[in-house]
Amino acid sequence: MKLHDLTSHARAGHVEEINLISLEGGIYLLEARIDGHSHHLDDGRGHATHLRSVEHAREVLHEFPDLPFHLVHNVVHDEMCGMDADSQDTVKVPISTRVSH
């Protein structure tokens, strides 16, 4: 979903929440939940838009109405922790779309 479309959905009240997904290598992706389905922000050519940081996401979302906004990290445990090698947990932390001064 392109930013323009996502902005329109947010202003119309269709967006349930926005998640900023943190990936290895300092890459962040935006995901919007609309009607129970996830939609990733893309560049209009079908490629995911990569963001640099939480602050970069806030810059992108500056015109959005206040919505639930979460930073999402996947936490992988290895066998040394006594967990299965395929075990994966997700940490979802609420954050603000607004810069606090």
C-alpha positions in Angstrom: 0.0 0.0 0.0 1.4 3.4 -1.0 1.7 6.2 1.6 -1.1 8.2 0.0 -3.5 5.3 0.2 -2.5 4.5 3.8 -3.0 8.2 4.8 -6.5 8.2 3.2 -7.4 5.0 5.1 -6.1 6.5 8.4 -8.0 9.7 8.0 -11.2 7.8 7.2 -10.8 5.8 10.4 -10.2 2.5 8.8 -6.7 1.8 10.3 -6.9 -0.2 13.5 -3.2 0.1 14.3 0.2 0.8 12.8 3.2 -1.4 13.6 6.8 -0.5 13.0 8.6 -3.8 12.5 12.2 -3.9 13.5 14.4 -6.2 11.4 18.1 -7.2 11.6 20.4 -4.6 10.1 18.6 -1.5 11.4 15.8 -1.8 8.9 12.2 -0.9 9.9 9.0 -1.6 8.0 5.6 -0.1 8.5 2.5 -2.3 8.7 -1.0 -1.1 9.0 -3.9 -3.3 10.2 -7.1 -2.6 8.3 -10.1 -4.9 8.8 -7.9 -7.5 10.6 -5.5 -7.7 7.7 -1.9 -6.4 7.5 -0.8 -4.1 4.8 2.8 -3.1 4.4 3.9 0.3 3.2 5.4 0.0 -0.2 7.1 2.4 -2.7 4.5 2.1 -5.4 6.5 -0.5 -7.3 5.7 -3.4 -5.0 8.9 -3.1 -2.8 8.6 -2.6 0.9 9.6 0.9 2.0 12.6 0.7 4.4 12.7 3.2 7.2 15.9 4.0 9.2 14.5 4.5 12.7 11.5 5.2 14.9 12.1 8.9 14.3 12.0 8.3 10.5 8.7 6.5 10.9 7.3 9.5 12.9 8.4 11.8 10.1 6.5 9.6 7.6 3.4 9.5 9.9 3.4 13.2 10.9 0.1 13.9 9.1 -1.7 10.9 10.4 -4.4 11.1 13.1 -3.5 9.6 16.5 -3.6 5.8 16.2 -2.3 2.9 18.2 1.4 2.6 17.2 3.7 -0.2 18.2 7.4 -1.1 17.8 7.5 -4.8 17.0 10.7 -6.9 17.5 11.0 -10.6 16.9 13.0 -12.3 19.6 14.6 -15.5 18.7 15.8 -17.9 21.4 18.5 -20.4 20.6 19.0 -23.9 21.9 21.4 -22.7 24.7 18.4 -21.0 26.4 16.6 -24.3 26.6 14.2 -23.3 23.8 13.5 -25.1 20.6 15.6 -23.8 17.7 12.4 -22.7 15.9 10.9 -21.0 18.9 10.1 -17.3 18.2 8.4 -14.7 20.3 7.3 -11.2 19.4 7.7 -8.2 21.6 5.2 -5.4 20.8 5.8 -2.1 22.6 3.4 0.8 22.3 5.0 4.1 21.3 3.8 7.5 20.2 3.6 8.8 16.6 4.4 12.2 18.0 7.8 13.5 19.0 7.8 14.4 22.7 9.7 17.5 23.6 
